[in-house]
């Protein structure tokens, strides 16, 4: 290759450079975009390999975006009266003697032996973004660092540096991301989730960024051939480490479009009867899609289920949302159990907070519920968690925690435990030093610590 300087110029300094140097810089920059991971994180991973050898291999997070009412779901209070329970005065018995849940969840009542309810969750914040950050990271908002969410941490320990070799990304969101509270924090962009977009209830499920509308598989293959012919940079230096990274990334991307990776998202291969059981709506089919991703070994899947911020006309909304939740989540638990997957899959159901126990009957709320971070409920199942249990309790009106307060950090540390992520596991900060993966058990904590009662 001719190494004489020609008119290639550094965009910042305006320096002349050789063609070889121009190619080297282009490759380095492109590879950096592919890796999207800081040098500090890469160096840390090389010298301190992430290890996670727990019973659980995957996590499905069912996120009730907006905050679900604990009184209407897993902590009913019929004795509190109309101003608290509204029309839901008849909680139902589950298949676990003595355990009752909300009357709008009859299918989940039949699966109660598979899950545990934490009724003493608390963090005290009534602001969506702050509360979401706290539940997703186990950290208080306003600290010096922006911490990675649970999905990013699991991706770090069980994904790229933890032996995962799947064709799909190790952290997948169905279907729309929440923004920065569900991202990689100081771990970097590499640990952000792959958000599918689209609607799995549609046939085909058009995964955004994979399936181009109106383009056939044959056209995609022809496009790849044309791009390969035009890729003079790749042909000029095919054996460089950076170009090998790019080539591998391209192969993986096209597998997602045309290969086995794309087949995972094809729900038409499932039996209609099973799809009906899940519910042929976006949430139900997202639950089915999550099961398929677990079968592929994907370490972390989030199902974002919006619509729970019910300040107005709460009970009118619940008439639709609660049956949807009941059908999708109950079928997911049963389907995982029948396929032998529940024992190695943690399922956790949560929102950023609960909702005001006292109903706001007055206009303009017309029977609404506001934000409530003082006491709320979370559900965990599978992955070694004991089912049919209740941890903690709220008071007679569901306003405060009465027994066994549990923080988001306690919950997250418990999930990490099931995955085999040690309590003293460290994450690499941008400066190359370590920070504990969870703050559970800190001396300043006023909660009960990780959930030993159900582990």
C-alpha distance (Angstrom), angle and dihedral (degrees) to the residues before:
residue distance angle dihedral
X1 . . .
X2 3.80 . .
X3 3.80 108.3 .
X4 3.79 98.2 -177.0
X5 3.80 113.3 124.4
X6 3.78 113.9 -98.7
X7 3.77 132.0 170.7
X8 3.81 98.6 -64.3
X9 3.80 107.9 128.8
X10 3.76 135.3 -164.3
X11 3.81 106.1 -116.2
X12 3.79 93.1 -137.7
X13 3.80 103.7 38.2
X14 3.80 103.3 23.8
X15 3.83 90.8 -131.3
X16 3.78 122.2 159.4
X17 3.82 114.2 -118.7
X18 3.78 141.0 175.9
X19 3.78 123.5 -96.4
X20 3.82 88.4 -112.7
X21 3.80 90.7 54.9
X22 3.81 91.5 47.7
X23 3.80 90.7 53.2
X24 3.81 91.7 45.6
X25 3.80 91.7 53.0
X26 3.79 92.5 45.7
X27 3.79 90.9 51.8
X28 3.79 93.0 46.6
X29 3.80 91.6 51.2
X30 3.79 94.0 45.9
X31 3.77 92.3 47.8
X32 3.79 89.3 50.1
X33 3.77 89.8 55.6
X34 3.80 90.2 51.2
X35 3.80 93.7 49.2
X36 3.82 96.6 38.5
X37 3.78 88.9 -176.1
X38 3.77 128.5 120.7
X39 3.78 122.2 -111.2
X40 3.81 88.0 -119.9
X41 3.81 92.5 57.1
X42 3.81 92.4 46.0
X43 3.79 91.7 48.4
X44 3.80 91.3 47.9
X45 3.80 92.4 49.8
X46 3.81 90.5 49.4
X47 3.79 94.1 52.8
X48 3.81 99.3 31.1
X49 3.81 107.5 35.4
X50 3.78 114.4 -153.4
X51 3.78 110.7 -114.8
X52 3.78 128.1 -168.0
X53 3.79 117.9 164.0
X54 3.80 103.1 159.7
X55 3.77 128.9 134.4
X56 3.80 93.0 -100.8
X57 3.78 117.9 75.4
X58 3.81 100.8 177.6
X59 3.80 140.9 26.2
X60 3.80 129.1 -147.3
X61 3.79 112.0 -163.6
X62 3.81 115.3 -163.8
X63 3.79 103.8 -160.9
X64 3.81 117.9 -162.2
X65 3.78 95.4 -153.1
X66 3.79 109.4 -147.9
X67 3.80 98.1 24.2
X68 3.84 126.4 -78.2
X69 3.78 124.4 -128.1
X70 3.78 111.7 -104.2
X71 3.81 91.5 -158.6
X72 3.81 92.3 57.3
X73 3.82 95.2 45.4
X74 3.81 125.2 25.0
X75 3.82 104.3 -5.0
X76 3.83 107.3 46.7
X77 3.82 119.2 -177.2
X78 3.82 107.0 -168.4
X79 3.81 92.6 160.7
X80 3.81 91.1 59.2
X81 3.80 91.5 77.7
X82 3.78 137.8 -125.6
X83 3.80 95.8 -52.8
X84 3.80 88.9 63.1
X85 3.78 109.4 28.3
X86 3.81 99.6 27.3
X87 3.80 111.6 -172.2
X88 3.81 93.2 -13.7
X89 3.79 99.4 91.3
X90 3.79 100.7 136.3
X91 3.81 113.7 66.4
X92 3.78 113.3 -170.8
X93 3.77 132.1 -124.1
X94 3.79 116.0 -114.3
X95 3.79 130.4 -147.0
X96 3.82 85.8 -90.6
X97 3.83 110.3 79.7
X98 3.80 112.5 -114.9
X99 3.80 95.4 12.2
X100 3.81 116.3 114.3
X101 3.79 129.8 -178.8
X102 3.82 135.2 179.7
X103 3.78 117.0 -53.3
X104 3.82 92.4 -123.7
X105 3.83 91.6 65.4
X106 3.83 104.9 67.2
X107 3.81 95.7 144.7
X108 3.79 92.8 50.7
X109 3.80 87.9 48.8
X110 3.82 87.2 64.7
X111 3.82 90.8 53.5
X112 3.83 99.2 47.2
X113 3.79 92.2 114.3
X114 3.81 86.8 67.9
X115 3.83 99.0 55.7
X116 3.78 142.6 46.7
X117 3.81 124.5 -140.4
X118 3.80 120.4 -141.7
X119 3.81 104.3 -157.1
X120 3.79 97.5 173.3
X121 3.81 99.9 66.2
X122 3.79 113.0 143.2
X123 3.80 142.1 160.7
X124 3.81 103.2 150.4
X125 3.80 99.1 -128.5
X126 3.81 121.8 125.6
X127 3.83 96.5 -177.3
X128 3.80 116.9 102.1
X129 3.79 99.7 -138.7
X130 3.80 96.1 40.4
X131 3.80 93.5 45.8
X132 3.80 92.2 46.0
X133 3.79 90.8 51.9
X134 3.81 90.6 49.7
X135 3.80 95.1 49.7
X136 3.81 94.0 41.1
X137 3.82 96.0 47.7
X138 3.80 106.9 20.3
X139 3.81 89.1 -128.1
X140 3.78 134.5 110.9
X141 3.78 116.7 -106.4
X142 3.79 118.6 -112.3
X143 3.80 98.4 42.3
X144 3.79 121.0 136.7
X145 3.80 94.5 -101.0
X146 3.79 130.4 52.4
X147 3.78 101.7 -130.9
X148 3.80 125.2 -145.2
X149 3.78 118.1 -108.1
X150 3.81 123.3 -114.0
X151 3.80 92.6 -94.1
X152 3.80 92.4 54.2
X153 3.81 92.6 47.5
X154 3.80 91.7 49.7
X155 3.81 88.5 47.0
X156 3.81 88.7 54.3
X157 3.81 95.9 48.9
X158 3.80 100.2 34.6
X159 3.80 102.0 22.7
X160 3.78 129.7 48.9
X161 3.81 96.3 2.3
X162 3.79 97.7 27.0
X163 3.77 103.4 68.4
X164 3.82 99.6 -89.9
X165 3.80 109.9 149.5
X166 3.79 101.0 170.0
X167 3.79 122.6 137.1
X168 3.79 92.4 -127.1
X169 3.82 123.7 72.5
X170 3.83 112.8 -89.6
X171 3.84 93.3 -123.8
X172 3.80 117.6 47.0
X173 3.81 129.0 176.9
X174 3.79 122.2 -156.1
X175 2.90 107.2 -125.8
X176 3.84 124.4 -37.8
X177 3.83 125.0 19.2
X178 3.79 124.0 -125.5
X179 3.78 94.2 -134.7
X180 3.77 126.3 -117.6
X181 3.82 95.0 -9.7
X182 3.80 89.6 68.6
X183 3.78 96.6 44.8
X184 3.78 142.3 92.7
X185 3.79 100.8 -85.6
X186 3.79 112.1 -170.0
X187 3.83 90.7 -9.9
X188 3.79 88.2 75.8
X189 3.77 140.2 -123.5
X190 3.80 93.2 -56.7
X191 3.80 87.9 75.2
X192 3.77 96.7 52.1
X193 3.80 113.0 113.5
X194 3.78 126.4 -101.2
X195 3.82 102.1 -119.0
X196 3.79 112.2 -156.4
X197 3.80 98.9 -158.0
X198 3.77 113.7 -168.8
X199 3.79 127.1 79.0
X200 3.83 120.6 -80.2
X201 3.81 89.1 -156.9
X202 3.80 87.9 69.2
X203 3.81 122.2 83.2
X204 2.93 111.9 -104.2
X205 3.79 101.3 26.9
X206 3.81 98.5 -134.1
X207 3.80 104.5 -151.0
X208 3.80 107.4 -155.1
X209 3.78 113.4 -120.1
X210 3.81 91.2 21.1
X211 3.78 107.5 55.0
X212 3.81 115.2 47.5
X213 3.82 110.3 -152.1
X214 3.80 112.7 -112.2
X215 3.82 95.0 8.6
X216 3.80 118.3 118.3
X217 3.81 124.1 -144.4
X218 3.81 89.4 -109.6
X219 3.80 90.8 54.1
X220 3.82 89.8 49.1
X221 3.82 90.4 53.0
X222 3.80 91.5 48.4
X223 3.80 90.8 49.2
X224 3.78 89.8 53.2
X225 3.81 91.1 51.9
X226 3.80 91.3 50.6
X227 3.80 92.3 47.7
X228 3.79 90.4 49.8
X229 3.81 90.5 52.8
X230 3.80 90.5 50.9
X231 3.81 94.6 45.6
X232 3.82 97.7 97.8
X233 3.80 91.0 158.0
X234 3.79 91.0 62.1
X235 3.79 92.7 47.0
X236 3.82 91.6 47.6
X237 3.81 94.3 57.9
X238 3.81 109.5 13.1
X239 3.79 97.1 154.9
X240 3.80 100.7 51.2
X241 3.83 114.1 115.6
X242 3.80 92.4 -121.1
X243 3.80 92.7 51.1
X244 3.79 90.7 48.4
X245 3.81 87.8 55.3
X246 3.80 90.4 51.0
X247 3.80 91.9 47.6
X248 3.78 91.6 50.8
X249 3.79 90.9 48.3
X250 3.80 90.2 50.9
X251 3.81 91.9 50.2
X252 3.80 90.9 49.9
X253 3.80 91.4 47.7
X254 3.79 92.9 51.8
X255 3.79 90.8 47.1
X256 3.81 85.9 58.5
X257 3.80 88.9 53.0
X258 3.79 103.7 37.8
X259 3.81 108.9 6.7
X260 3.78 140.3 61.1
X261 3.80 91.6 -58.3
X262 3.80 90.5 65.8
X263 3.81 92.0 49.4
X264 3.80 91.0 63.0
X265 3.80 89.5 67.6
X266 3.81 94.0 50.8
X267 3.81 102.8 101.9
X268 3.81 91.8 175.0
X269 3.81 87.1 85.8
X270 3.81 89.8 67.6
X271 3.80 120.6 90.7
X272 3.80 114.1 -96.1
X273 3.81 90.3 -129.1
X274 3.80 91.4 59.2
X275 3.80 92.6 45.3
X276 3.81 89.0 52.4
X277 3.80 90.6 50.7
X278 3.80 90.2 55.6
X279 3.79 91.0 46.0
X280 3.79 122.0 -105.4
X281 3.78 93.6 -111.9
X282 3.79 130.9 98.9
X283 3.81 95.7 -91.8
X284 3.79 96.3 45.1
X285 3.78 93.9 47.7
X286 3.81 89.9 45.7
X287 3.81 87.3 58.5
X288 3.81 89.6 51.9
X289 3.80 90.1 47.0
X290 3.82 89.6 51.9
X291 3.80 90.6 55.5
X292 3.82 89.9 52.5
X293 3.80 90.8 50.5
X294 3.81 90.0 51.7
X295 3.80 88.2 53.4
X296 3.81 87.1 55.9
X297 3.80 90.5 53.5
X298 3.81 96.9 -111.3
X299 3.83 104.6 165.8
X300 3.81 99.6 -146.2
X301 3.80 132.8 24.5
X302 3.80 126.0 174.7
X303 3.80 122.5 -163.1
X304 3.79 107.7 -160.1
X305 3.79 109.0 -156.1
X306 3.83 109.8 -176.1
X307 3.78 129.2 -168.7
X308 3.82 103.1 72.6
X309 3.81 98.8 111.6
X310 3.80 93.1 101.3
X311 3.80 107.7 171.2
X312 3.80 90.6 146.8
X313 3.79 133.2 38.9
X314 3.77 90.2 0.3
X315 3.78 98.4 169.9
X316 3.80 94.0 47.4
X317 3.81 87.9 56.6
X318 3.81 92.7 45.3
X319 3.80 91.0 57.2
X320 3.82 86.1 69.6
X321 3.81 104.2 28.3
X322 3.80 100.2 48.0
X323 3.85 96.0 54.3
X324 3.82 88.9 47.1
X325 3.80 90.9 51.5
X326 3.81 92.1 44.8
X327 3.79 94.4 51.7
X328 3.79 97.9 44.2
X329 3.80 100.1 41.6
X330 3.81 96.4 40.8
X331 3.80 91.7 50.5
X332 3.80 91.1 47.0
X333 3.81 92.1 54.8
X334 3.79 92.2 46.1
X335 3.81 93.8 45.1
X336 3.81 92.8 49.2
X337 3.82 90.6 48.5
X338 3.81 93.9 48.4
X339 3.81 91.2 51.5
X340 3.79 93.6 47.9
X341 3.81 91.7 -112.9
X342 3.81 102.6 112.3
X343 3.79 94.8 77.2
X344 3.81 89.9 60.7
X345 3.81 97.8 36.5
X346 3.79 125.7 75.8
X347 3.80 112.7 -150.4
X348 3.78 116.6 -167.4
X349 3.78 127.1 -178.4
X350 3.79 119.3 -161.7
X351 3.77 148.1 131.5
X352 3.78 131.0 -154.1
X353 3.82 91.4 -91.2
X354 3.80 142.2 -28.3
X355 3.78 126.5 -95.7
X356 3.78 131.7 -101.5
X357 3.79 109.2 -74.1
X358 3.80 90.9 -146.6
X359 3.79 109.6 72.1
X360 3.79 119.2 -129.2
X361 3.77 100.7 -134.2
X362 3.80 96.1 168.0
X363 3.81 124.6 96.1
X364 2.96 133.0 -58.4
X365 3.83 90.1 25.2
X366 3.81 96.3 50.4
X367 3.76 94.5 -168.0
X368 3.79 100.9 -19.6
X369 3.77 133.5 154.3
X370 3.80 124.3 -141.8
X371 3.83 131.8 -152.5
X372 3.81 119.3 -60.5
X373 3.79 124.1 -176.5
X374 3.82 98.2 160.5
X375 3.80 94.9 82.5
X376 3.79 132.1 1.4
X377 3.80 142.6 140.4
X378 3.79 136.8 -103.2
X379 3.81 128.0 -174.3
X380 3.82 125.5 -147.4
X381 3.79 129.0 -175.7
X382 3.78 140.9 169.9
X383 3.77 130.5 6.9
X384 3.79 92.2 88.2
X385 3.79 98.0 -47.7
X386 3.81 111.7 135.1
X387 3.79 113.9 -114.4
X388 3.78 129.5 -144.4
X389 3.81 93.0 42.2
X390 3.80 136.7 119.5
X391 3.80 120.8 -151.6
X392 3.80 118.2 -161.8
X393 3.76 129.6 -18.6
X394 3.77 143.1 -127.6
X395 3.80 125.2 -131.2
X396 3.81 124.6 -88.7
X397 3.82 91.9 -78.2
X398 3.79 98.8 35.9
X399 3.81 91.7 -114.7
X400 3.82 102.1 119.6
X401 3.79 137.8 16.1
X402 3.78 110.0 -94.0
X403 3.79 100.4 -179.8
X404 3.82 137.4 18.3
X405 3.81 104.0 -0.1
X406 3.81 112.4 -146.2
X407 3.80 125.1 -161.7
X408 3.81 127.3 -154.2
X409 3.82 87.5 -108.5
X410 3.82 90.0 56.6
X411 3.79 91.1 50.8
X412 3.80 94.0 46.6
X413 3.81 92.9 47.5
X414 3.81 88.0 52.7
X415 3.81 91.5 52.8
X416 3.80 90.2 48.2
X417 3.80 88.6 50.9
X418 3.80 91.2 56.9
X419 3.80 88.9 50.6
X420 3.78 92.5 50.3
X421 3.80 95.1 -110.5
X422 3.78 104.6 145.6
X423 3.78 122.2 -122.8
X424 3.79 89.3 -120.8
X425 3.82 94.9 47.3
X426 3.78 113.4 138.5
X427 3.79 131.8 -142.3
X428 3.82 122.0 -152.3
X429 3.81 115.6 -111.7
X430 3.81 121.1 -150.5
X431 3.81 90.4 -97.5
X432 3.80 90.9 56.9
X433 3.80 96.9 -106.8
X434 3.78 124.1 119.3
X435 3.78 130.4 -109.3
X436 3.84 126.0 -172.1
X437 3.79 113.4 -93.2
X438 3.81 89.5 -132.8
X439 3.80 136.3 22.9
X440 3.82 93.5 -146.9
X441 3.77 114.4 134.2
X442 3.80 95.0 24.0
X443 3.78 114.3 159.1
X444 3.80 90.5 -116.4
X445 3.81 93.3 54.6
X446 3.80 116.8 115.4
X447 3.80 94.6 -168.1
X448 3.76 133.0 89.3
X449 3.79 100.5 -100.1
X450 3.81 128.4 -127.4
X451 3.80 117.4 -7.2
X452 3.81 100.3 -96.3
X453 3.82 89.4 159.0
X454 3.79 92.0 72.8
X455 3.80 102.2 29.6
